[in-house]
């Protein structure tokens, strides 16, 4: 089968690798002229690592990543510990795969290097997808420069502003969550005594939270901060883009009086690595399919970043989709429907859990903080196995062993 894929991000590259792994011919279309060193830290939880393992890429991913010793939660201003979930060997023993942190550019490099090695001519750069059309026997992708490519299946892995999603279901107005996000990285060597712990740590506070972890073998510190804001006015100075630069003074004001681990990163981050953008939500779709066209990852189910599962869901999608289109003697539309049936409920559940964490992390009053964080503290100190168990549905899931 000839598989066309729009988008050269984590979802698109993984989809190409999974399809090739199943014996299909793949062509991937990326609108930029090269894979660039963009973004910052990203987490590869055990459920995604199992797919990388099945593709033979787990060791390559681990080479330039960082394995945190635990997941922990702290209060944003005082730094007081709420709970700790050990990772390392315990994660491997419980969930059958490690938990890693990796720079997005390094993640992309692992995937695109592997794809070029197994399918040297699969990637088409400067390929801006604008539309598709299809008939009973094939589907054709149209590019902005007039070129067109025909295949058996077209996968839209083109992200939250998906061209394919818009053609399928029309233009939609995303819902502003009332939150803006900060992201920045900083060499650990420049943070001194305030370098973040070698953990995945969420710092909770009134109407805001932060996340710290390490990258590139522990040499780089990554910070993500999310702050509630009454309204968002999109203008030339602050576009709706995760790659828009922000101002240090605003970040310091947003996290005023917070723990020095947070404020030191903000004070030290290079101005060209300090990003600020708005967080928009989208309602779940009831269908990801239009004939031979199908959505994957953020194009199908964009996630808020409060569970660190957006990329992981795209990786899971990729394996399941490749597996379903490889079933013998089955029409394409039945294979795509089987993929959707397999993935829809799980992705909706993860979307909902991500959305719920926004409230959990941002409790504004002492009373609400006590009611929310008190049981977390108790479980973490008295019955830590309960905390582990609550994550089994997420991290323990293994699409590579599903029937």
N, C-alpha and C positions, 0 to 999 in steps of 0.2 A: 504494500500500500504506500502511496505517496502522501506524505504528511507535510502540510505547510503550517508554519508557526509565525505569528506576529509578536515581536517583542524579544529583546535580547537581555532581559533581566534574569533573576534567579528562576522564576517560573518558566519562562520561555526556554532557557538553556537546559533546565532539568527535563522539561517535556521533550526536547529534541534528543537528549541522551537516553531517556526511557524508551522513546519510540524506536531509536536506533538499536537499543538493547534487545528489543522485541523483533528486530529484523526488518524494520520499515525504512524506506528512503525518506530523508528529512531535508527540508529547506527552511532556514530561519531568516526572518527579515527584521533588521534593526535599523532604525531611522538615523542613528548617529554614525559618524565616520569611523569610530573605533570604540572599543570598550575602555572607558576612562576610569581614573582613580577618583570615584565619586562616592558620596555617602560617608557613613561612619560605622559604628559598631552594629552588629546584628547577632542574634543568638541562634544557635543550632541545637534545639532540644533533642532528646533521645528519639522522639517519634520521627523526626526528619533525618537524624543520623542513620537510622535503619535503612532508609532509601539510599543514602550515599554508600552505605556498606554493601548493599545489594548491587550497586553499580561499580563497586571496587574503588570508590573515591574517598572512603572514610579516613584512611591514613594520609592521603594527600591534603585533605581539609585540615587535619589535625596539625600538620607540620608548622603552619604559621598562625595557628589559633591559640587560644588560651583555655585551659580547663579550670573552671572555678572550683573552689573547695566546698562551697555551699551556696544556697540561696538564703538570703536573710532580709529581714525588714527592720527598719529603725525609724525613730521619730526624727523629723527633719531638722528641728532646731537643736534638741539636746543630744541627738545621736543615740538615745537609749534603745537597747535591743528589744525587739518584740518577739521575734522567733528566728530560728535558724534551721534550715533543712540541709543536712549533709549531702554532698554530691560525690564526685570522684568515683571510687570503687563501689560505693553504695548505690549510686545511680546506675552503674553498669549491672550490678547484681539484681536490682529491683526492676529496671526498665530495659535491660538488655542492650544498652548503648550508652555512650558518654554524653555529657552535656558540655557544649563548647561555646565560646565566644569568638567571633571572627570579624575582621573588617570586611565590609561589604565588597570592597574592591578585590580583596583576597579571595572571597567566596566566588565572585564572578570569574576571577582568573582560573581557579580550579576547574570550574565548569566549562569555560570556553576553551581552555587548553585540552581538556578531555575530549570535547566535541571535535576540535580540529584534528586531534590524533585519530579519531575513529571515522570521521566524515569530513575530510579536508575541505571540500567545497560546499559545505552545508550553509555557511553563514554569508548573508548578503548585507553589506553595510550601505549606508545612504539609501535605504529602501523604506520610504515613507508610505505606509499603507493608508489608503483613502476609502476603499469600499471592496465589496465582493459581490459576485453573482454566481448562480448555480443552476444546474438542471438535475435530472434524475441520476445521471451517471458521474458527475464531477462538480467541482467548485473552483472558481477562479478568483484570485486575489489581484486587485488593481492598485498600482503604485502611483504616486503623484507625478512621476516623470513619464508616465504613459506606458510603462512596462506592465505586463501581466503574467501571472504564473498559475498553472492549473494543476490540481491535485485531487485526491480522494477525500481528504479531510482538511479543514482549516481550523486551527486552534488560535483563539485570541488570548494571548498572554501579555496584552499591552497595557496592563495596569489600571489604576483607578479612573483614568480619563480615556478608557478604551474606545477606540474608533468602532470596533466590532460591536461592543455593547450598545453604543448609540444607534448603529444601523439596525440592530435587532429590535430594540425596545424604545427607541426615541431618546431625545435629550431629556435629562432629568436635572432637577435642582437639588444638589446635595444639601444636607442639613448641617449648619454650623453647630458644633457641640458646645460652644461657649469656652473652648480651650485653645490656647496657643502652645506650641511646642518649641523648645530650644534643644539644640544638639551641638556637641563640640567634642573634640579630642585633644589630648595633651600628653606629652611624654611624662611618664611616671617619674623619671629622674629629676624633673623640674618642680615636683610637688612636695618634696621633702617629707616631713612628718605627717603631712596631710594627704598623702597618696591614698586612694581608696583601697579598701581591703581586697584581697584576691577572691572576691565573691561576686555573685549577682545580687546587688543590694538595692532595695526600694526604700526610699526615704519619704515618709508620709507627713503631710502637714495640712494646714487650714487652706482649703481651696487650691492646693498644688501638691505636686510630688516630684521626686527626682529618682533617677536610676543611675547607679554607677557600676561599672565593671571594667575589666582589663582586656586588652587585645594584643596581638602580635607577640606571643610568648610572654606577656605580662609587661612589655615595655611601654605600652600606650594605655592611657586612661580614657574611658568613654563616659560621657555624661549626657543624659536626656532629661530635660525638665519640662513638665507640663503645668500650665497655669491657667486657672479659670479667668475669663475676661467677659465682661458684660455683652459686648457686641464686637463685631469684626467688620471693618470697612476695607474692602479690597481697593487698593490704589497702586499707583506706580511705585510708591516707596516701599510697599509691603505686599507683593503679589502672593497669590495662593499657590505657593510652590515650596516643597521641602528643601530646595536648594537656595532659597532667598537668604541673604545675609541679614543679621540683626546687629544691634548696638550693645556693646558691653554694659554701658550704664543702665540700660533697660533690664538686662538679665540680672545684674546685681540688685536692682531695685525689686525685681520679682522674687528674689531669694534673699532679701534683706534679713539679717539676724539668723540665718541658717548656719548649720554646722560648718566649721572651716573646711572640711573635706569638699563641700559643695562650692563655697565661695572662692576657695583657692583655685579650683579648676576654672571657674569663670574669669577670675582676675588674670590667669596665666594663659588662657587660650589665645591663639593667634586670631587676629580680626578677620582673616579670610577663611577661618574654619569655625565661625560662630554663626549658626544658622537659626532662623526663626520663621515659623509658618503656622497657618491656621489648621486646625483639625476639623475635618468635615466627616459626617457619617452618611451612610446610604442604607436604605431599607433593603432587606434580603430579597433577592429575586426568587420567583416561583419556578423559573426555567432558565437554563443556561444554553439552550440549544435552538438552532434554526436550521433545519435540514442537515447539511453536512458541516455546518459551522458550530463551534462549541467554545465556551469560555472556560478560563482556568485562572486560579489565583485571584489577585485583586480585581481583575476584570469581572469575575463572577461574584466574589464575596469580599469586598474590601473591608479590612479590619482596622479598628482603632488599636494603637500600639500598647495596650495595657495588659496584654497577656504574652507578648513576644512570640506570636504564633502566625503572623501574616505570611512570612516567607515559608514557614514550615507547612502551612496548609497548601501552598502552591506546590511544594515538593511532593506532598502526599497525593495531591490531585494528579500530578504528572505520572506517577507510577500507576495509579488506578486507571487513568485514561489510556495509557499505552497498553496495559493489560487487557482492557475491554475491547479495544479495536483489533486486538490480535486473536480474538476467539474465532475459531474456524466456522465457515458456512453460516455467517450471520450478517444481515444487512447492516450498513453503516449506522442508520438511524437507530437500530436496536442496540448497537454497541454504545452509542452516545447516551442513549436513555439509561442503559445499565450503569454507566459511569455516573450520571447525574443522580440516579437512585442510591448509589453507593455513598456518594459524598454529601448530598444536600443536607441531611439532618445533622451530620457531624459538624459541617462548616457553620450551619446556623447556630449550633450550640456554642461553638467557639466564639463566633461573633457576639452572641449574647453575653458570654462570660467576660469577654474583653470590655464590652460596654459597662457591665456591672462593676468592674474593677475601678472605673473612673470615679464612681461614688465611694467605693471602699477606701481608696487612697486619699480622698480629699475631705474627710470629716472635719467640720468647721468648729464644733463646740466640744468642750471638755467631756460633756455627758455622752455625746455620740462617739467620741474617740474611745471612751472607756467601754461602752457597749460593744464597739466593733473590734478594738484592738485587745481588750482584756481577755476574751476567749482565745484569741490567737496566741497571746503570751502564755496563757495557762496550758494550752495544748502543746506549744513548743517546748515548755519546760517540764511538763509532767508526762505527756504522752506524745512524743515526737513522731511516733509511727502513724498517728492519726493524720498529721500534716502530710506525711509522705503518701498515705493512702488517698487523700483527697486529690492528688495529682495523677493517680494511676490511669484514670480514663483518658487523660491527655497525653502523658509521656509514655505510657505503656502500650499505646495503640501501635500496631505494626501492619501497615498496608501490604508489606511484602509477603506476609503469610496469611492474608485474607483469601478465602476461596474465590 
